[in-house]
Amino acid sequence: MDAAFALGIQVVIGSEKERALEAETSGKTLTVNYLKPDQAADRIAAFDRRWPLDAIVGTDDETVLLAATASMRLGLPHNSPQAIAASRDKERTRELQRKAGMGTPGFRRVLFDDDLETASLDVRYPCVIKPVFLSAGRGVMKADNPEQFLAAFDRIGKIVRRPALSRRGGKSAKYLLVEDYLPGDEVSLEGLLTDGRFRLLALFDKPEPMEGPAFQETMFVTPSRLPAGVQDAIAAEAEAACAALGITHGPVHVELRIHNGVPRLLELAARTIGGLCSRSLRFGTGCSLEELVLRHAVNFDTRPGDESGEASGVLMLPMERSGILKEVRGRAEAEQVPGITELTVTLPLGSDVVPPPEGNSYLGFLFARADTPAGVEAALRTAWGKLEIVLAEPAC
């Protein structure tokens, strides 16, 4: 909404809530059901007949399929709903990768109703176990042996059987995907596609190791410190993944691992990076990632879309254990660390702190800028060391 205001673009919020962001949109909120994209697209089409729309932008995993379905109905630039559905299904993504000749880890589907003890003896270790329909590390676990395999299935099963997630997952909530574990450094990139042409916007290193048993996102730093040849290979792998899935339009957020020197796709989402992480990016003379995406959506000039050149990064405040958030101490000291530009605690006091694999929300964000990526990383680590997260034990 800030980006739209800066660009003078009028926005209608499509939300499952009746009065979402009413003050910012002068009351223009269209209530839609994310779980029924065809019906929701009918409502959007009826709205368009009275107030014509120029573009529809999905902002998260819940809305990208609806945005594609409605855009197709109205003849607006869009990704195909089939491509979006594939990007949201981790098993289908792997199948399309393999069909396109891309390197993939070994993978197989294991149903909760299968003989799990037999299945645990029939996979290669280490392996990664995940639901096919969740994101942000939710329900993703590594297992090094059959005992950990069975424990992970039990733990993840309790997550996907929750009524809201079970309804959302449908048949996909009846099984998990088991993949060979790929050791190596992890990276994340933001890209933008126009008529299938891929453009790399930003490449983040993840200096903190992501080795399991759960996979909690923590630190992102850009520009990448990887060799130029590896960075080129990462961009090529991301572009190939978009082509394999049929993603041709708009923003993409891609997660990859560098395994034995070769980039391998982990996940691809047809949206921008989650949480508040995009605040770490600035393009041209201060253009935000959201402004760049909206410029692209309404066919404004996007040439100011080169990174500013200044190193930057974000630390998603790690959740080290579960509890009830009582206090965040040391905030003033952390904000005074040279290079730190912002500290935002997004989880309200009194809220449950739930780390992955059960949780998918963030405690807060630290942002930094410096002359070099190493300077950004050092500032984030120093500031994190100043903070103390005070938790109370949960009631049950």
N, C-alpha and C positions, 0 to 999 in steps of 0.2 A: 504493500500500500504506500509506503514511503517512496518507493521507486516510481510508482504510477503518479503520485502527486508531483514529484520532481519533473516528470516528463509531460505533465498536463494531460494525462490519459484518464478518462472516466472509467471507473471499474464497478462492476456488479459482482458481489460475492455470491458464489454458489456454495451453499453449506447445508449440512444436515440439521443445523440449528436454525431456528426461525428468525432470530434477530442478531446474527453474527456481525460484529464490527459496525453496528448501525451508525454510530456517530461519524465514522470515517467515510461511509458510503452514502450519506444522506438518506438512509433508510432503504437503499437498493440492495436487498438481500433476496436471493431466490432459493427457496428451500427445496433440496433434492435428496434422493435416497442413493447414497454411494453404492449400496449393495445391489441396486437394480438399475444399471447404467442405461438400458433401453428406455425404461420409463422416465428416468431423469432426463435423458436426451429429448424426449417428447416435451417435457416442461420447458426445457431450454429453447427448443424450436418454437414453441408457442410464445415465449417471451421475445424471441428474435423477431417475430412477425410484428410486434408492437414497437420494440426498441432494437433495431438492427445491431448486431454484434460484429466487430471486426476481427476478433481473435478469442480463443479460449485456451487458457493456460492452466494445466494441472500443477499443483504446488507440492504434492507429496504422493506417497505410494497409494493412498486411498483415492486420489482424484485423477490420476493420469489416464486411467481407462475411460472414465466418464468424459474427460476432455477430448479424447480421441474419438469416442463414439458420437458425441454431440457435434464436433467439428466436421466429421464425415457427413452427418445429416445436413449440415448447413453449407457444405461445400467450401469450408475454410481449410487452410493449410493444416495438415495433421499427419501423425503417424497412424498406421492402420491399427485398429483395435486388436487384430490378431498378433501383431508385433508387440504391442504393449502387454497383452496377456502373456506372451512368451517371456518377456523380460521380467515379469512378476512371478514366474514359475521356475524355480532353480533347476528342476529336472528337465523341463522343456528347453531352457537355455543351454544346458549341457548337450542335449540331443541335437540342437541346431548347430552348436559349435562343431560337434563331431561330423555332422553331415557336410559342413562347409570345409572340412579338412583341417580345422584348428586343433592344436594340441589341448587335450583335456585330461584331468585326472580320471582314474577309473571310478565309476559310480554305479550304484544300483539302488533300487527301491526296496525297502523292507517295511512290511506292514506290521502294525501293532499286533495283529492277530496271528502273525507267523510264529513259528517255533523260534523264539529269540535266542535260546541257548544254542540251538544248531546254527542259527545265523551268525552268532558271535564267534563261532569257530571257523566260519567260512569267509571271513573278510581279511584283507591285509591291514596290518597295523604299522604305524599309527593311522587312524582314520578320523574323519570329521563327520559328525552326525548332525543333521539340520532339517527343520521343516522346510518345505519348498515354497511357502507363501509368506513367511515373516521376513523382517529386515532389521537393521541396526543391531545385529549380533544376537537377536532374541532367539533363544532355543538352539543356539549353535554350540556344540561341545566337541572336544577332541577326546578320543579314547586310545589308550596305548595297549590294551589287552582286553580279553573277553569280559573280565569283571567290570572294568570301566565302561565297556560297551553296554552291558546290561543296566548298570547304574544310570548311564546317560539316557537310555531309552525310557527308563522309569521317570526320570526327572523331566525330560522334555515332554513326555506324554501328559504329565500333570499340567504343563503349560498349554498345550494345544487343545486339551479337552475342556478348558474353561469355556463356558457357554458362548461368550462373545466371539472368541477366536475360533471355536468350533463352527459356528454359523458362518463366519467369514471364510474359513478354509474349505468348508464343504467336504467333498471327497478327499481333498488334499490333506485334511486333518487325520486321515486314517493311516497314514504311513509317513516315514521319514526317508530322507536321502542320505546314503552312506557313501562318502567319497574318500579316495586316497588322500592323505595329508600331504600338502606341498610345503616343505620347509623353505624359508627364504625371507628376504625383506619384503615389506608390503608398501604399496604406493596407492595413491588415489588421484584421479584427475577429473577435471571439469572440461566438457567439450560442448560444441554447438554445431548442429547440422542444418544445412540448407540444401534441399533437393538431393539429399544423400551425400553431400560434400561435407567431410568432417573437418572441424577446426579445433585444435587444442587451445584451450583458454588458460589452464593452470595445471601444474603437476605438483602434488604434495608428496614429500617423504613422510614416513611414519617412523620417527626415531625410536619409539618404544617397541620392544619385541612383541609380536602377536603370536604366542606359542601355545595358548590354551592353559587349562582345560576349557575355560570360557574365553570369549574374544571381545574384550571391552575396548572400544575406541578411546584413544587418549590424545596424543599429540600429532598435529599436522603442521609441516613447515614447507614453505615454498619460497624461492624456486628450488627445484630438486638439486641435490648435490651428486646425483648419479652421472656417470660419463655420458657424453652427448650421444654416443652410439646406442647406449641402453635406453636413453630417453626417446630416441627416434623409434626404437623397437617397441617401446611401451605405447607410443601414439599409434603405431601401425597395428598393434594387437587390438587396441580399443576400436580403431576404425573397422578392422575386420569383424569384430564382435557385433558392431552396429549393423554391418551389412548382413551378417549371418542371421540376425534376429529380424531384420527388416526395419530397423529404426532409421528414419530418414530426415526427421524434422525436429528442431528444437533442442533443448539442453539435455545432456546426459551426464550422469555421475557414475564413474567406473572405478571398481576396486580390482587391483591386480597384485600378484606375487611374482617376485623375481626368483625363479627356481632353476638352479644350476646355470645362472646367467641369462635365462630366457623368460620373458614376461608371459604369465599365464593368467587368464581372466578368472576372477573370483565371482564378481557380480556386476551387473549393468542395470541402471535404473534410468528411465526417461524423465529425469527431473534434475534439479540442482541439489547440491550437497545439503544434508539435513541440519537440524538444530539452528544455531546462530553462526555456524562455521563460516558462512559466506562473508561475514563481516571482516574476515582476515584478508579479503581480496579487494584490490582496487585496480581499475584499468584506466589507461589514458591519463586524463587529468582529474581523476577521482571518481570515475563511473563505477557504480557497484555492479555485482554480478546480476542482481535482479533488474537493474536498469538495462543492462545489456540484453537480458532475455526478453524484456518487454519491448525494447527497440526492435529486436528481431521479430517478435510476434506481430507487431503492427507495421512492419516493413519500414522502420526508421533506419537511418544510417548507423551501422554497427562498426564502422572503422575505428572508433576510439577504443576498440576492444583488445588492445595489447596490454599485457601486464605492465604496471608502473615501473617495474625494475627493482623496487625496494623489497628486501626480504621481509617476510611476515609469517605469522603462524598463530595457531590456536591450540589451547589445551582444554579438552573437555575434562572438568574436574573429576578425577577418578573416584568411583564408589568402591571403597575397599571392603565394606561389609554392609549388611542390612541393618536397618534401625529406623528411628524417627528423627528427622532433622531438627535439632534444638538450636544450634548456633553455628556460625562460621566465624571463627576468630582469626585475627591477623590480617583483616582485609586492608586496612590502611597501610600496613607494612608491605603487603604484596603489591599494592598499587604504586608504591614509591620506588619499586625496583626499576632501574634504568631500562628502557625499552618496552615496558608494559604500558599499553594504551588503554586497556579497559578490563575490568573484572565485573562479571555479571553472574549473580546467583539466581538461577531461573526456577529452582524448586522452592516453593513457599515453606517457611518454617512450620513445623508440625506435620509435614508430608512424610510419607514412607520413602525411604531410600532403598531401592531394589536394584542391585547390580545385575548384569547379565549372568546367566542366560535367561533368568526370569524377567528382568526389567528391560525397558527400551526407551527410558527417558534420561535426561541429563540433569546433573546436579547444578552445573553452571559452566561458565566459559571464561578463560583467561586469554587475552589477545596481546600480541607483541609485534613490534616492528624494529628493525635494526639494519645496519649496513650489510650484514651477511647472514645466511641461514644459521651458521653456528652461533652468532650473537642472539638470534631469535630463540634458539633452543635453550641457550644458557639463561636468558631472561625468564623464560617460562618455567624452567626447573627451579631457579632461585625463588621466584614468586610462589610457586607451589609449596616450597619448603617453609614459607612464612605462614601458610594457612593451616588451621586446625579445624577439622570437621567434627563437631560435637553431636553425637547421636545418643538417643535414649533407646533402651531395649523395646522392641515391639510388644504390644499387649498380649499377643499370642503367637 
